[in-house]
């Protein structure tokens, strides 16, 4: 089910509080905010803090401060994913009850050792080759009893077969809006990702699961995010169909890159908006730097 164009559009900016916002985040927030205004829609802020090992309250406060400085306003209360883990667990349980999840005990080194050099997912990571897919129940029980940590993975092949049997396989596509707002229907191919993680070892959810649950929960009609997440939409559409969730429209905008063409990243220590503000830059300067006038 696609977003109903007759309803008021709802858009969201959803950063993770594991570092300071940089120019790439500014572009994404401004693109979303400006689109919401242009469509006469609502602008929501969501804090995607399921990575409890890296999320910090000071980064949440920094997000609020940076966005307010840019001149953005958002509705309250703000949804924080860490407060809704039970909802993600319930969604994962639905998938498990459908026979679509299985525990994976493989470590990163084991996955890397088993991977073929020419087999990578759209992010360039080694493609998971189903190391634990065929484990019998007895072996699974033994490993769990021994305290082996595990993630829950989606059996993508079985999931695709399931939606085909339900007669909804032809809906495995999404609508992408270009820079001029023109729609294009694009086929989704989640098999490119292999059996993706639905519940991590350390957290009972994953980005893929939590984002589709929250987009449905908040009635998001237009998902705006960077081009680096374009391929992830294949997985999200599959989960939306499996869980009977609405299908939003998508717009994957350009990325902010450095002189070498590298995407800006918090993990690389790229200069944050707070530091740029301390150097005397204005919100207008930020807009010019990210190409929004």
Backbone as a ProteinNet text record, in pm:
[ID]
protein_1_A
[PRIMARY]
XXXXXXXXXXXXXXXXXXXXXXXXXXXXXXXXXXXXXXXXXXXXXXXXXXXXXXXXXXXXXXXXXXXXXXXXXXXXXXXXXXXXXXXXXXXXXXXXXXXXXXXXXXXXXXXXXXXXXXXXXXXXXXXXXXXXXXXXXXXXXXXXXXXXXXXXXXXXXXXXXXXXXXXXXXXXXXXXXXXXXXXXXXXXXXXXXXXXXXXXXXXXXXXXXXXXXXXXXXXXXXXXXXXXXXXXXXXXXXXXXXXXXXXXXXXXXXXXXXXXXXXXXXXXXXXXXXXXXXXXXXXXXXXXXXXXX
[TERTIARY]
84.5	0	88	75.1	154.5	90.3	171.6	122.2	4.2	-97.9	-216.8	-187.4	-184.8	-151.2	-254.2	-375.1	-479.7	-456.4	-375.9	-346.9	-232.7	-226.2	-117.2	14.9	112.8	242.4	310.2	383.2	459.3	601.3	699.9	839.7	917.7	1034.4	1112.6	1262.1	1334.1	1479.8	1516.9	1598.6	1620.2	1768	1837.6	1980.7	2004.8	2125.5	2169.4	2259.8	2235.5	2315.1	2444.6	2526.3	2655.7	2772.7	2744.4	2846.4	2780.9	2862.4	2810	2759	2653	2603.2	2705.4	2722.2	2813.1	2734.9	2806.4	2740.8	2649.5	2685.4	2598.6	2463.3	2464.6	2338.2	2259.3	2331.8	2264.7	2190.5	2255.9	2190.5	2064.6	2073.9	1958.9	1844.4	1877	1773.2	1707.1	1787.3	1732.6	1650.5	1697.5	1620.7	1483.5	1482.1	1356.5	1265.9	1322.7	1245.3	1185	1266.2	1217.8	1111	1127	1026.5	895.6	904.2	782.8	709.1	782.4	719.4	658	731.2	683.7	555.7	544.2	427.2	315.6	340.6	240.6	225.6	335.4	330.3	391	402.9	457.9	603.7	684.1	824.2	847.4	892.8	919.5	1068.5	1110.5	1246	1239.1	1323.9	1330.8	1475	1494.7	1628.3	1646.6	1733.1	1754.3	1872.9	1841.7	1944.9	1946.5	1922.6	1925.9	2068.5	2167.4	2307.4	2345.8	2302.6	2318.7	2464.8	2554.7	2696.2	2757.5	2702.3	2761	2671.9	2541.6	2450	2479.2	2474.3	2500	2395.8	2353	2254.3	2309.5	2439.6	2496	2487.2	2489.8	2473.3	2327.9	2233	2091.9	2071.1	2125.2	2114.5	2179.5	2291.6	2359.7	2277.4	2204.1	2116.4	2010.8	1946.1	1844.7	1905.2	2022.8	2086.7	2124.5	2183	2225.9	2107.3	2001.3	1886.3	1813.6	1803.3	1739.9	1821.8	1955.1	2042.5	2023	1998.6	1973.8	1838.2	1753.9	1622.9	1510.6	1535.3	1433.2	1345	1219.6	1123.9	1060.3	1031.6	976.1	871.9	791.1	685.6	743.7	676.8	713.7	592.2	612.9	742.3	818.3	949	1035.2	1045.2	1026.7	1036.6	1183	1215.9	1348.5	1334	1404.3	1385.7	1417.4	1509.8	1546.6	1430.5	1327.2	1211.1	1102.5	1129	1026.6	1079.2	1176	1234.1	1129.5	1031.2	927	850	830.6	758.8	840.3	970.3	1055.5	1064.3	1067.2	1069	940.8	826.8	699.2	697.1	753.6	758	847.7	961.2	1050.8	983.7	904.2	833.5	734.7	671.2	582.1	659.2	776.6	858.9	904.2	939.2	981.9	867.6	746	629.5	597.1	639.3	619.3	729.6	823.1	932.6	1039.3	1053.5	1143.6	1271.8	1285.4	1406.2	1479.7	1610.3	1689.5	1809.1	1856.4	1970.9	2101.8	2187.7	2319	2425.8	2509.6	2615.3	2750.3	2755.7	2883	2941.2	3071.6	3141.3	3178.2	3221.2	3261.8	3377.5	3471.5	3587.3	3545	3448	3398.9	3324.9	3247.4	3174.8	3273.9	3376.5	3477.7	3553.9	3587.2	3662.2	3582.2	3450.5	3365.5	3322.5	3344	3296	3383.3	3321.1	3395.2	3440.1	3561	3610.5	3519.7	3449.4	3364.5	3220.1	3191.4	3053.5	3043.3	2992.3	2974.4	2832	2787.1	2654.5	2664.4	2552.9	2558.4	2644.5	2672.7	2760.8	2907.3	2934.3	3071.5	3120.8	3031.7	3069.9	3059.6	3135.8	3126.9	2983.8	2938.9	2802.2	2791.1	2697.9	2677.8	2627.9	2692.9	2663.1	2581.4	2505.4	2414.4	2483.2	2589.1	2667.4	2582.6	2481.9	2400.6	2259.2	2236.1	2100.8	2048.8	2136.7	2092.7	2112.2	2138.1	2159.5	2032.2	2048.3	1929.8	1894.6	1770	1724.3	1811	1861.1	1944.4	2073.9	2136.2	2261.3	2236.9	2124.4	2089.7	2073.1	2001	1979.1	2110.7	2200	2328.7	2410.5	2413.1	2491	2431.3	2299.4	2236.7	2264.5	2256.7	2282.1	2426.9	2516.5	2657.3	2684	2580.7	2595.7	2654.5	2649.6	2703.1	2614.2	2670.5	2590	2543.5	2428.1	2375.5	2290.1	2279.2	2188.5	2076.6	1965.8	1856.2	1856.4	1867.9	1873.3	1744.3	1715.4	1598.5	1634.8	1559.9	1577.3	1513.3	1593.6	1541	1479.2	1542.2	1487.7	1347.4	1330.9	1199.7	1100.7	1148.5	1061	1008.7	1096.8	1054.4	954.9	979.1	886.2	750.3	753.7	631	543.3	603.9	521.1	476.3	554.6	511.7	389.8	390.5	277.2	152.5	172.2	60.1	8.4	77.5	34.1	68.4	164.4	201.8	346.4	409.1	546.8	566.6	463.5	477.8	485.5	451.4	458.2	596.3	693.3	827.7	901.3	860.8	917.5	887.5	953.8	926.8	926.8	865.3	857.3	959.8	1051.7	1156.8	1123.9	1131	1109.4	1244.2	1258.6	1384.8	1391.7	1495	1515.4	1402.3	1329.6	1216.9	1084.1	1090.4	969	896.9	963	900.7	919.3	812.3	820.7	870	941.7	984	969.4	904.1	886.5	1011.6	1070.1	1196.3	1179.7	1217.8	1209.9	1310.7	1269.9	1356.7	1412.5	1537.9	1604.2	1676.2	1601.5	1664.2	1764	1758.4	1853.9	1997.8	2016.4	2151.2	2220	2139.9	2193.8	2219.6	2174.2	2183.8	2085.2	2106.7	2016.6	2052.8	1986.4	2021	1986.4	2057.5	2031.8	1906.2	1814.4	1691.9	1701.1	1766.7	1794.1	1943	2010.9	2154	2186.7	2312.6	2356.2	2333.2	2359	2355.8	2226.1	2144.9	2019.4	1912.3	1790.1	1687.8	1619.9	1692.7	1640.3	1758.8	1730.5	1833.6	1781	1868	1822.9	1709.2	1724.6	1623.1	1485.9	1480.9	1352.1	1295	1375.3	1321.5	1274.9	1344.9	1307.6	1172.6	1143.2	1013.5	899.7	926.1	823.2	791.5	893.5	870.9	814.3	853.3	793.3	643.1	603.9	461.3	392.7	458.1	401.6	372.7	465.1	452.4	379.6	332.6	258.6	343.7	471.4	562.2	518.6	494	449.6	565.7	669.5	785.7	911.4	992.3	1119	1229.3	1294.7	1406.4	1533.8	1635.4	1763.3	1868	1994.2	2103.2	2106.8	2176.9	2189.6	2259.3	2334.6	2402.8	2305.5	2179.9	2078.6	1979.1	2008.1	1917.8	1897.5	2005.5	1995.3	1924.2	1931.5	1864.5	1713.7	1662.5	1518.5	1467.8	1552.6	1512.7	1469	1547.5	1515.2	1391.6	1383	1271.2	1137.9	1137	1013.4	972.8	1068.8	1036.3	975.1	1034	981.2	842.6	822.8	691.8	583.3	615.4	517.9	493.3	600.4	586.2	504.3	522.2	456.5	330.4	287.9	166.6	172.9	283.8	302.9	284.5	245.5	226.7	357.5	344.6	460.8	471.7	576.2	595.1	658.2	662.6	740	883.1	978.1	1118.4	1185.5	1277	1364.8	1503.2	1597.8	1735.4	1819.2	1858.9	1926.2	2076.8	2140.2	2285.5	2356.2	2484	2563.9	2661.9	2699.4	2805.7	2938.1	3032.2	3161	3276.1	3392.6	3511.3	3581.3	3699.2	3770.5	3807.6	3818.2	3851.6	3727	3608.9	3485.3	3435.9	3493.9	3452.9	3333	3235.9	3119	3160.5	3107.1	3137	3081.1	3152.2	3109.7	3157.6	3072.3	3111.4	3231.4	3234	3341.9	3477.8	3475.7	3600.5	3643.4	3563.9	3599.5	3578	3485.3	3458.5	3401.8	3433.5	3400.1	3249.3	3208.1	3066.9	3010.7	2879.6	2814	2846	2859	2892.3	3027.2	3124.5	3256.8	3251.5	3175.5	3161.7	3094.7	2999.3	2932.8	3032.3	3118.5	3218.8	3320.3	3341.4	3434.1	3373	3245.4	3180.6	3091	3071.4	2982.6	2837.7	2755.9	2614.2	2530.5	2402.2	2314.8	2312.7	2322.6	2328.2	2453.6	2564.4	2688.9	2673.1	2609	2587.6	2503.4	2399.1	2314.8	2396.3	2481.2	2563	2663.4	2720.3	2818.5	2758.4	2630.7	2566.8	2485.8	2489.7	2425	2277.2	2228.7	2087.6	2080	2013.5	2005.4	1863.5
-118.7	0	123.6	208.9	329.5	440.9	544.3	657.5	722	761.9	824.9	971.7	1015.6	1154.5	1252.4	1205.8	1293.8	1330.9	1255.1	1282.7	1381.8	1452.2	1546.9	1472.6	1514.3	1446.5	1455.9	1351.1	1346.8	1303.2	1384.3	1355.4	1354.7	1290.2	1282.5	1290.6	1349	1344.6	1256.6	1153.3	1050	1023.6	1110.5	1089.9	992.7	938.7	852.7	934.9	933.2	1015.3	946.9	913.4	850.7	938.7	1067.4	1164	1296.1	1395.2	1527.4	1531.6	1607.1	1625.7	1703.5	1664.8	1735.3	1788.2	1835.7	1897.4	1800.2	1671.7	1574	1564.6	1569.5	1568.6	1697.3	1808.5	1935.4	1930.3	1875.8	1863.9	1779.8	1663.1	1573.1	1638.2	1705	1770.8	1882.6	1962.6	2074.5	2027.5	1922.5	1867.7	1821.5	1750.6	1699.7	1813.6	1910.1	2023.4	2104.8	2132.8	2212.7	2136.7	2004.8	1926.8	1926.2	1913.3	1915.3	2047.9	2158.5	2289.6	2301.7	2254.6	2264.8	2184	2070.4	1983.6	2020.9	2119	2153	2044.1	1975.3	1859.8	1885	1780.3	1782.9	1737.8	1795	1758.8	1700.1	1575	1507.4	1485.1	1480.6	1442.7	1310	1215.9	1085.7	1060.6	1012.5	979.9	829.3	784.9	642	594.7	564.7	535.9	390.1	297.9	156.6	106.6	179.4	141.7	192	118.5	163.8	175.2	105.1	111.6	245.8	313.7	439.4	561.2	541	653.5	725.7	858.1	939.9	1051.7	1080.7	1186.9	1322	1343.3	1471.2	1489.3	1377	1386.6	1416.7	1363.2	1396.2	1545.7	1598.5	1741.5	1822.3	1772.6	1841.5	1844.7	1737.3	1733	1842	1851.2	1955.7	2095.2	2116.7	2248.2	2283.5	2187.2	2214.4	2242.6	2163.5	2181.2	2312.1	2346.9	2474.2	2591	2578.9	2683.8	2701	2588.8	2595.9	2657.2	2674.8	2734	2634.5	2507.9	2404.2	2394.5	2362.6	2337.5	2202	2129.1	1995	1972	1869.2	1836.1	1762.5	1777.8	1704.3	1624.2	1514.4	1462.2	1395.4	1389.8	1326.2	1176.7	1094.4	949.7	909.8	836.1	777.7	626.2	563.7	421.4	335.2	378.1	297.7	278.6	361.3	350.8	259.9	201.1	120.9	-16.1	-69.2	-198.1	-309.1	-300.1	-401.8	-413.2	-301.3	-303.8	-374.5	-354.6	-420.6	-570.8	-604.2	-746.2	-814.6	-745.7	-802.4	-823	-728.3	-741.9	-858	-871	-982.3	-1115.5	-1117.4	-1240.6	-1281	-1183.7	-1214.9	-1282.8	-1231.1	-1291.2	-1431.3	-1447.2	-1579	-1679	-1635.7	-1723.5	-1765	-1684.7	-1717.5	-1810.1	-1844.7	-1932.8	-1864.2	-1731.1	-1654.4	-1609.4	-1635.9	-1598.2	-1721.4	-1710.9	-1819	-1759.8	-1826.4	-1773.8	-1796.5	-1696.3	-1705.9	-1682.4	-1782	-1776.2	-1736.9	-1721.3	-1695.4	-1561.1	-1558.9	-1435	-1363	-1238.6	-1163.1	-1231.1	-1283.9	-1350.2	-1476.7	-1548.9	-1670.3	-1635.4	-1528.1	-1484.3	-1441	-1367.8	-1321.8	-1439.3	-1537.9	-1653.8	-1735.2	-1739	-1818.3	-1742.9	-1611.6	-1529.1	-1545.3	-1528.6	-1526.4	-1382.5	-1362.8	-1227	-1145.8	-1214.3	-1144.1	-1132.9	-1177.6	-1174.7	-1075.6	-956.8	-853.7	-799.2	-742.3	-681.7	-539.4	-468.3	-332.9	-234.3	-262.4	-176.2	-215.2	-323	-367.9	-464.1	-505.6	-601.4	-743.9	-837.2	-977.5	-1027.8	-1092.8	-1143.4	-1267.3	-1263.2	-1376.1	-1496.9	-1611.6	-1729.7	-1834.6	-1793.6	-1886.2	-1991.1	-1951.6	-2049	-2123.6	-2057.1	-2119.4	-2152.9	-2141.6	-2157.9	-2300.3	-2396.3	-2536.2	-2605.5	-2530.2	-2594.6	-2664.6	-2785.7	-2856.2	-2802.8	-2822.6	-2768.4	-2810.2	-2932.3	-2979.3	-2900.5	-2874	-2798.1	-2653.8	-2597.6	-2461.1	-2454.3	-2552.1	-2555.9	-2571.3	-2655	-2677.2	-2548.8	-2476.8	-2353.4	-2245.2	-2238.1	-2140.4	-2173.5	-2302	-2344.5	-2315.5	-2320.7	-2291.6	-2141.9	-2061.3	-1916.8	-1849.9	-1918.8	-1858.6	-1741.2	-1622.3	-1508.5	-1531.1	-1478.5	-1497.6	-1378.4	-1362.2	-1265.7	-1344	-1277.4	-1340	-1283.2	-1373.6	-1332.8	-1369.7	-1291.7	-1316.1	-1412.4	-1519.7	-1613.3	-1547.9	-1475	-1394.4	-1481.6	-1594.7	-1683.8	-1730.5	-1772.2	-1817.3	-1701.1	-1582.3	-1465.1	-1428.8	-1433.7	-1404.2	-1508.4	-1633.3	-1739.2	-1717.8	-1670.6	-1647.4	-1540.7	-1427.4	-1322	-1361	-1445.8	-1496.7	-1585.4	-1670.3	-1759.2	-1681.6	-1566.2	-1481.9	-1395.8	-1399.8	-1321.6	-1174.6	-1138.2	-997.2	-973.6	-1073.4	-1059.7	-950.9	-924	-821.1	-681.3	-667.8	-537.4	-508.7	-594.9	-576	-472.6	-349	-235.4	-111.5	-1.7	122.4	239.2	348.8	467.9	569.3	604.1	700.9	833.4	941.3	1075.1	1138.3	1189.2	1252.3	1394.4	1468.7	1602.4	1698	1667.7	1750.4	1696.1	1589.1	1531.5	1437.3	1399.7	1308.6	1164.9	1083.7	947.1	846.6	748.4	635.2	508.5	407.9	280.8	195.7	147.6	74.1	-61.5	-166.6	-300.1	-318.8	-389.7	-415.5	-557.4	-572.3	-702.6	-726.5	-762	-781.2	-895.7	-986.9	-1098.4	-1049.5	-927.4	-871.9	-857.1	-852.3	-834.3	-966.3	-1077.2	-1202.7	-1204.7	-1291.5	-1303.2	-1196.6	-1081.6	-967.2	-992.3	-921.9	-929.8	-850	-912.5	-848.1	-811.8	-897.4	-867.9	-889.7	-785.9	-794	-875.4	-907.7	-982.1	-902	-771.5	-687.4	-610.8	-603	-527	-610.6	-617.3	-704.1	-646.6	-567.5	-513.5	-477	-416.8	-369.9	-244.8	-175.3	-57.1	-93.1	-202.4	-239.7	-258.2	-328.4	-356.7	-231.7	-162.4	-48.6	63.8	85.9	198	175	52.2	29.3	32.7	-15.8	-10.6	134.4	216.9	355.4	440.2	413.6	487.2	459.8	335	301.1	362.4	353.4	405.3	555.5	627.8	772.6	820.6	728	765.7	839.7	802.2	871.1	844.3	951.6	937.8	947.8	1025.3	1045.9	1019.9	923.2	895.6	966.3	1063.5	1133.5	1094.8	1053.8	1014.4	1011.1	992.3	998.1	881.4	902.5	798.5	674.3	687.2	570.2	468.6	507.8	416	370.9	404.2	367.7	216.5	140	-5.3	-69.4	-6.1	-61.5	-65.1	17.5	20.9	-114.2	-192.5	-326.2	-411.7	-407.7	-484.2	-426.1	-294.4	-230.2	-261.7	-265.3	-299	-443.1	-532.6	-671.5	-680.5	-613.4	-616.5	-552.2	-444	-378.5	-473.6	-547.6	-642	-756.6	-811.1	-923.2	-885.2	-761.9	-717.5	-635.7	-630.6	-556.6	-410.4	-345.9	-205.3	-119.3	7.3	95.4	119.5	151	182.4	332.9	394.8	538.4	564.4	690.4	732.8	758.7	749.5	766.1	874.9	945.3	1039.1	1026.7	975.1	959.2	1071.4	1166.2	1285.8	1265.6	1358.8	1355.9	1360.2	1324.8	1324.1	1441.8	1480.4	1579.6	1503.3	1538.1	1467.1	1565.5	1509.9	1593.4	1606.6	1666	1691	1563.3	1452.1	1323	1243.6	1302.1	1232.7	1138.1	1144.4	1056.6	1114.9	1031.5	1075.7	1115.8	1227.5	1269.7	1168.4	1148.1	1049.4	1089.4	1063.2	1089.9	1004.7	881	789.2	835.8	920	970.2	1101.1	1149.1	1271.3	1398.2	1396.5	1517.2	1626.5	1749.9	1863.6	1872.6	1887.8	1894.5	2035	2045.2	2175.1	2263.4	2203.6	2281.4	2349.9	2278.4	2336	2445.1	2422.3	2524.2	2649.6	2629.3	2742.6	2820	2747.2	2811.6	2889.2	2847.4	2918.2	3044.5	3067.7	3188.5	3172.3	3048.6	3028.1	3049.3	3094.2	3119	3009.6	2998.6	2902.9	2924.9	3051.2	3079.4	3023	3027.6	2968.8	2817.9	2755	2610.1	2576.2	2652.3	2628.6	2640.3	2740.3	2757	2642.3	2598.7	2490.6	2359.4	2334.5	2210.2	2227.8	2347.2	2368.9	2393.8	2448.4	2484.1	2635	2701.7	2849.1	2894.1
0	0	0	-99.6	-107.7	-26	3.6	80.2	7.7	81.7	26.3	1	-125.2	-154.9	-101.8	-68.4	-17.4	128.5	199.6	339.7	351.5	464.2	484.6	489.8	409.6	410.2	546.9	581.4	705.7	671	708.5	681.5	811.6	810.4	933.7	904.7	1000.7	1001.2	1119.5	1095.3	1197.5	1219.8	1291.6	1317.4	1432.2	1436	1545.9	1637.7	1767.8	1860.6	1903.3	1807.4	1838.4	1795.5	1780.6	1743.5	1709.1	1679.8	1646.6	1502.6	1479.9	1343.8	1261.5	1134.1	1044	923.7	822.9	707.6	632.9	630.9	565.2	633.9	766.9	840.4	815.2	807.7	781.4	648.1	545.4	415	426.5	492	501.5	578.4	690.3	769.1	689.7	618.6	542.8	423.4	354.4	242.2	290.6	402.6	457.2	501.6	572	623.4	509.2	408.3	294.9	215.6	201.6	130.7	207.3	340.6	422	404.5	404.3	386.5	247.3	148.1	9.8	-11.5	56.6	43	139.6	225.7	326.4	429.6	459.4	548.7	684.6	762	897.4	894.7	984.2	997	1135.6	1140.4	1266.8	1283.7	1408.6	1443.6	1517.9	1479.3	1545.7	1586.7	1707.9	1755.7	1746.7	1655.8	1633	1718.3	1843.6	1943.7	1987.8	1893.4	1932.1	1955.3	1903.3	1927	2065.8	2167.2	2305.4	2347.7	2279.9	2316.1	2279.3	2177.7	2131.6	2152.1	2172.3	2189.6	2321.1	2317.8	2435.1	2444.8	2567.5	2587.6	2544	2560.1	2517.9	2366.6	2293	2148.4	2112.3	2190.7	2168.8	2189.5	2299.5	2326.3	2215.1	2162.5	2054.1	1926.3	1899.8	1782.7	1792.1	1909.1	1929	1908.9	1966.5	1959.2	1816	1744	1606.6	1515.1	1526.6	1438.5	1468.2	1596	1632	1577.4	1584.4	1530.7	1380.4	1310.4	1166.3	1132.8	1234.9	1213.2	1193.7	1225.9	1208.8	1333.2	1310.9	1417.4	1393.9	1502.3	1490	1598.6	1574.7	1670	1791	1902.7	2023.5	2070.5	2145.2	2188.4	2073.5	2089.2	1989.7	2020.8	1919.7	1938.9	1951.5	2058.7	2075.8	2071.9	1979.7	1955.6	2077.5	2160.7	2277.5	2373.9	2361	2447.7	2389.6	2275.6	2207.5	2165.5	2238.3	2201.1	2200	2288.1	2292.6	2162.8	2094.7	1966.5	1858.9	1861.2	1762.6	1791.4	1918.4	1956	1908.6	1924.3	1880.8	1729.4	1654.9	1509.2	1468.4	1536.6	1507.1	1539.1	1644.8	1681.3	1572	1507.3	1395.1	1282.6	1253.1	1148.5	1188.3	1316.7	1364.9	1355.5	1391.3	1385.4	1242	1146.5	1005.5	954.1	1041	1001.2	919.6	936.9	851	920.7	1050.5	1122.3	1171.4	1180.2	1238.3	1311.4	1416.6	1492	1417.7	1421.2	1357.6	1463.8	1485.8	1586.7	1526	1394.9	1326.9	1367.7	1391.6	1422.5	1293	1306.7	1188.4	1117	1193.6	1131.9	1058.5	1113.5	1047.4	918.3	922.7	803.4	696	737.3	642.5	582.1	664.7	616.2	516	533	444.2	318.7	317.3	206.6	82.5	-32.9	-158.6	-185.9	-237.7	-263.2	-354.9	-445.9	-541.6	-496.2	-372.4	-322.3	-207	-237.1	-135.7	-144.3	-32.4	-32.6	-88.1	-103.4	-161.7	-84.4	43.3	121.5	107.2	32.3	13.5	118.8	211.3	315	260.6	318.5	272.3	280.5	174.6	171.3	259.5	352.1	442.9	363.9	384.8	304	378.3	476.5	543.7	628.4	699.2	776.9	879.4	935.4	1040.7	993.8	866.2	814.2	829.7	821	824.8	958	1064.3	1194.3	1242.2	1293.9	1344.5	1483	1526.8	1655.4	1773.6	1771.8	1881.2	1892.3	1778.9	1777.9	1820.7	1774.9	1816.5	1967.9	2023.8	2169	2243.9	2191.2	2257.8	2261.7	2150	2144.4	2234.4	2238	2327.2	2473.1	2506.5	2644.1	2684.2	2587.6	2614.2	2623.1	2601.2	2611.5	2489.3	2374.6	2252.3	2209.9	2191.1	2144.5	2000.8	1968.8	1833.4	1792	1661.8	1601.3	1533.9	1506.4	1433.2	1291.1	1194.1	1054.1	980.8	878	793.8	682.3	670.4	559.5	436.7	361.7	251.4	142.9	114.3	10.7	49	173.6	219.3	224.3	262.2	267.5	129.4	30.1	-107	-156.6	-119.8	-158	-90.7	34.2	109.5	45.6	6.4	-52.2	-192.6	-259.1	-389.5	-376.6	-274	-250.3	-208.5	-144.2	-103	-216.6	-330	-445.2	-436.8	-349.6	-336.2	-378.6	-436	-478.7	-582	-663	-765.9	-706.9	-578.4	-512.7	-454.7	-478.4	-425	-509.8	-493	-564.6	-481.2	-512.9	-441.5	-538	-495.3	-577.9	-530.4	-619.7	-590.5	-658.5	-580.4	-633.1	-666.4	-787.7	-824.3	-768.6	-804.9	-749.5	-786	-893	-934.1	-883.1	-804	-747.8	-840.9	-951.5	-1046.7	-999.7	-999.1	-946.9	-1049.7	-1001.3	-1083.8	-1000.5	-1056.6	-987.4	-1009.3	-900.5	-905.9	-839.1	-908.2	-852.6	-740.6	-636.6	-521.6	-529.3	-489.5	-493	-360.2	-254.5	-123.1	-118	-214	-215	-228.6	-279	-292	-156.7	-49.5	85	156.1	98.8	171.5	286.9	384	498.9	602.3	593.1	676.8	823.5	911	1054.5	1087.5	1159.1	1204.2	1352.3	1429.7	1570	1594	1642	1664.2	1789.2	1805.3	1923.8	2051.5	2044.1	2163.2	2182	2076.8	2080.8	2010.1	2066.2	2006.1	1882.7	1804.4	1679.4	1592.2	1477.9	1386.4	1318.7	1246.7	1172.5	1078.7	1003.9	904.7	969	1080.2	1144.1	1209.2	1288.8	1364.4	1272.3	1161.4	1075.6	1008.3	966.5	901.2	1003.7	1125.3	1229.2	1263.6	1279	1318.4	1205.8	1082.1	971.1	964.3	990.7	992	1113.7	1230.3	1354.7	1343.5	1280.6	1273.1	1147.4	1065.9	946.4	844.4	833.8	741	597.2	524	384.8	286.8	324.6	239.6	322.1	279.2	345	266.7	330.2	267.7	341.5	267.4	325.9	216.1	253.4	157.8	61.4	-49.9	-152.2	-99.9	8.3	63.6	121.3	140.8	193.3	85.7	-38.5	-148.2	-154	-150.3	-163.9	-45	72.7	190.5	172.8	82.8	57.8	8.6	-57.8	-102	17.2	123.5	244.3	312.4	316.6	385.8	318.5	186.1	116.7	145.3	152.8	184.9	324.3	421.4	557.8	565	491.7	491.4	439.7	335.6	281	378.5	436.4	529.3	652.1	699.5	822.6	796.1	669.6	631.3	674.5	644.5	677.8	552.4	569.5	453.2	379.4	253.4	169.6	151.4	203.9	180.8	45.2	5.6	-109.4	-62.4	-152.2	-115.1	-198.3	-132.8	-203.5	-141.6	-218.9	-172.4	-233.8	-148.8	-197.3	-211.9	-277.5	-296.2	-160.6	-160.7	-38.7	-38.2	80.5	94.9	103.5	19.3	14.9	32.4	65.7	78.5	-57.1	-57.3	-182.9	-256.8	-182.9	-244.5	-283.4	-264.8	-299	-192.4	-72.7	37.5	108.8	138.2	213.7	355	402.7	539.2	638.3	748.7	847.5	986.1	1086.8	1224.9	1263.9	1216.2	1252.6	1199.9	1095.4	1038.4	1103.2	1199.7	1269.6	1190.3	1094.2	1016.8	1107	1073.3	1158.4	1178.3	1303.7	1336.5	1324.3	1324.9	1314.4	1434.6	1551.7	1671.6	1655.5	1601.3	1579.5	1473.3	1366.7	1262.4	1318.3	1406.2	1471.1	1556.9	1628.9	1713.8	1629.5	1506.5	1417.6	1357.1	1386	1338.9	1218.5	1171.2	1056.9	1099.6	1006.1	1030.7	965.2	1002.1	932.4	781.2	740	596.9	532.9	605.7	555.1	536.6	633.9	625.6	503.4	479.8	362.4	233.8	228.2	106.7	92.8	203.3	197.8	148.5	180.9	138.5	10.4	-46.9	-176.5	-171.5	-57.9	-46.3	-27.9	-121	-114.5	-87.5
[MASK]
+++++++++++++++++++++++++++++++++++++++++++++++++++++++++++++++++++++++++++++++++++++++++++++++++++++++++++++++++++++++++++++++++++++++++++++++++++++++++++++++++++++++++++++++++++++++++++++++++++++++++++++++++++++++++++++++++++++++++++++++++++++++++++++++++++++++++++++++++++++++++++++++++++++

